[in-house]
Amino acid sequence: MFAVYGKSLQKERARKRRGCKYEISDETAMRAFKKDTGAYQISTDYSSEKQCLEFIDLAKSYPEVRCLYIAKLDRVKNEKGQVIINEKTDKPKMKYFRFKGIPTQ
């Protein structure tokens, strides 16, 4: 499974306003939007990398959405390289890891 991680200007505005008692400027949200840190999943889960690339091509036409990288769902491993098992489900713990970077838009 693959997913696209990035940022949305609308969500950054909401995140910055949440902790503030006063009104923030669009400049503050725009600074957070332009940073390469703090990315979150902005697409649904896809079964192939090709579908992620199609999503990225569509997202390029929207300036308020910024794609940063493609992530791949994989098993979580501890320091020794052993797969971590979820105690409740007895299945391997899964997490998205950075798979492929995207050139900046």
N, C-alpha and C positions, 0 to 999 in steps of 0.2 A: 504494500500500500504506500502511496505517495501523497504528499500534500504540499501546498505552496504557503510559505511563511512570509510575512511582510507587515506593512502598516497601512492604516486607513486614517485619513485626516479627520474624518468625523469622529472616530473612536478616540483619537488623541485629544480632541477638544473635550470630549466627555470625561476622559481620564484626568485631564488637568483641572477641570472644573470641580470634580468630585471632592478633592481635598481642600479646596479654597473657599473661604468665606466671601471673598470679593470677586468681582468679575475679572477674568483674565483676557489678555489681548490675543488676537489671532496669531501674532508673532510668536508667542510662547508655544502655542500648539504647533505652529509650523516648524519651530526649532526641534521639538520632540519628534515630529514626523520625518524630518530629514536625517536624524541620527540613525546609525546602522545597528544600534543595540535595542533590545527590548522587543524583538519581533514576536508576532503571534500568528496563529493559523488563520489565513484569510480565505481559504478555499475548502471545498469538501474533500473527502478522501477519494483518491483516484487509484485505479489498478495499474496504470502504467505512467512512465515518465513523459511519454508523448502527450497524454491528456493534460498533464501539468503545463507543458510548454504551450499548448493551445490556450489554456486559461491565462497564461502570462501574456500571450499575444493579444488577447481580448482586453486584459487589464491595462495594457499600454495606452489604450484610447481614453482611459479615465485618469486624469492627473491627480485625483484625490486618493488613488490607490497606488501603493508602492510595493512591488514584489522584491524580496531580498534573497530568498534561497528556496530550493526544493528539499524537503525532508522525507526520509524513508522510515517506515515503521520497522523496528527491529527489537530483538530481545535485549533486556537490560542485563548487564554483567557487573559483577563486583570486582574488587581490586585484583583478585586471583584469576579472573577471566571466567569464572563459573556463572552460569545463568541463574538469575534470581527467580525463585518460585513464589507466586502469590499464595499466602497462607489460606485465604478464604476459598479460592477457586482451584488451587493445586495446578494452575497453569503458569507458564512463563510470563513474567511481567514484561509488558510491551511499552515502548516509548518512541517518539519521533526523534531521529537524529539527523543533523545536517548532512545532506547527500551531495548537493551540487549548487554552487553559487550562481547567481544571475548577474550579468553586467548591469551597472547602475543605469537607471532610466534617465 
